Amino acid sequence: MEARPLAPWQQQRLDAALAAWRAGRLGHAQLLCGPEAIGKRAVAEALTARLLCEAAPALPACGECRSCRLLAAGSHPDFRLVTFEVNENTDKLRRELVVEQVRALSGSMQMTAQRGGAQVVLIDPADALNTAAANALLKTLEEPAPNRFLLLLSAEPQRLPATIRSRCQRLELALPPRAEALAWLEAGGHAPARAAEALEAAAGHPGLADAWLRGGGLALREATLKEWAAVARGIASPLTTGQHWFAEPETAPLRLRFVADATLALARAAAGAPAPLGLTPPGDLDKLARWFDSLNRLRQQLAAPLRHELALAGLLAEWRALMATTETRR
């Protein structure tokens, strides 16, 4: 299946990077940042293809030269992808990028390019570098070599050490205007009404809206928020709800995201916006903020071997108590 063309906001960032490259102003390290699913990887891959292509620099990546064919086949000797790898001791995918991976790429970048052109390393996600790996990468950044390019992808660039961020050119992908996002969703085959609904649920994020439309995310959101409201009203058990949500680990992070987003909507409702789910915004916004922070900490801990359903049950019990306090005040 042919890859979908870049979205307008992705193409704009690619064009800016290529203009800098052709003018000799593209730095050896690029930090591509922006929200998850906004298209950072697509831009990085398109930039990589052009940097490695053997066609004249004024042209787009041709897709036909030997270099382009090698890249498409995943066997280009001058391209390296650094991402999560399987831990040989546990046979499970690591949750961080480790120092051995960075040392290997540093060694390869010191060698002559086998195709005689550029060398490109793509690190995704760069914010998953552990401390030792980040320190090792810093040494590579401090010793740039001609025609060597590091592309760092991150949805949370603030997690990267300042010493790394300061040595990268920043290429940021932001959420596009609503009309542009809707047009892109409709061009992708989504009905206008559903596209608008998904975009609203995703707070203007077209990449998430597209993923939810294709993967049943909107139906999961509706079910999750109904169950959350049932807990708040005392109809559903926090423990039963927590166990139900974590019975399917692949959807649990998305459920927590939906609840976190709705919690923010409740906070906005306290300032005059419509409240979600027909709920009255809690009068104690400090408690609501603390509950939101606890929820996000749980989202970040999902990789750890904990009884998440029990932790969530405790949070939902706190939510029920918070909403009960609100009802008492009315």
TARASUL-V859555 format. One record per run of one state. SS is the DSSP state (A for helix, B for strand, O for the rest). FROM is the first residue (numbers start at 1). TO is the last residue. If there is no record, write none. Layout:
ss=SS from=FROM to=TO
ss=SS from=FROM to=TO
This chain:
ss=O from=1 to=7
ss=A from=8 to=22
ss=O from=23 to=28
ss=B from=29 to=34
ss=O from=35 to=39
ss=A from=40 to=52
ss=O from=53 to=65
ss=A from=66 to=73
ss=O from=74 to=78
ss=B from=79 to=82
ss=O from=83 to=85
ss=B from=86 to=87
ss=O from=88 to=91
ss=B from=92 to=93
ss=O from=94 to=96
ss=B from=97 to=97
ss=O from=98 to=98
ss=A from=99 to=109
ss=O from=110 to=118
ss=B from=119 to=124
ss=O from=125 to=125
ss=A from=126 to=128
ss=B from=129 to=129
ss=O from=130 to=130
ss=A from=131 to=141
ss=O from=142 to=147
ss=B from=148 to=154
ss=O from=155 to=156
ss=A from=157 to=159
ss=O from=160 to=161
ss=A from=162 to=165
ss=O from=166 to=168
ss=B from=169 to=173
ss=O from=174 to=177
ss=A from=178 to=187
ss=O from=188 to=191
ss=A from=192 to=201
ss=O from=202 to=205
ss=A from=206 to=215
ss=O from=216 to=216
ss=A from=217 to=232
ss=O from=233 to=237
ss=A from=238 to=245
ss=O from=246 to=248
ss=A from=249 to=269
ss=O from=270 to=275
ss=A from=276 to=278
ss=O from=279 to=284
ss=A from=285 to=300
ss=O from=301 to=307
ss=A from=308 to=329
ss=O from=330 to=330
